[in-house]
Amino acid sequence: MDYQNLAYALTQIVHNFGAVTVVGGAVFALAWPDTGVMRKLSWMVLAGWLAQALSGAMFGAISYYYYTALPDLFGVAIVALIVKVVCAALGVCLTVWQLLSQLSESTRRYTWLVLCCLGMLALSSAAVLRWFS
Ligand code: HEM
């Protein structure tokens, strides 16, 4: 059993489900704007963004554990990674804001639209990171 591959695979599973959650949750909230459902979705999407940040950091930690070095990224790949980190940070902030504030219906809908765009941007950056690294 190659434990390095196992560690990467388990991390990737969390990362993939996190990606589905942040994009799918936001799309669902836009399609079904019911206040009770949206609150549950906010928690779910917050968990998704946190999972992305933690599993993303885990990729780096595994690499450091086995090679005492972070992945050798440069150029376009670094930009794509930074975009993902910024999307995750904004995603966490926006979902926490949704959960803590009494937002009007239109503001809430707007925040879901932004969250949806952030998810899609991060997902697109993942493809760029994958093929430019
Ligand atoms: C702090 C934020 C994040 C970090 C540090 C991070 C880091 C990483 C790393 C290191 C990889 C492996 C790249 C490779 O195979 O060369 C990866 C893959 C991936 N990430 Fe992230 N990520 C973050 C956020 C996100 C977000 C927010 C999404 C989507 C909403 C996402 C979606 C993906 C997907 C789909 C892959 C697999 C790409 C593939 O192999 O085709 N990531 N991420």
Residues whose N, C-alpha, C, O or C-beta is under 5 A from the ligand:
A	BS01	HEM	A19 V22 Q52 A53 G56 A57 F59 K84 V85 A88 G119 A122 L123 A126 L129 R130 S133
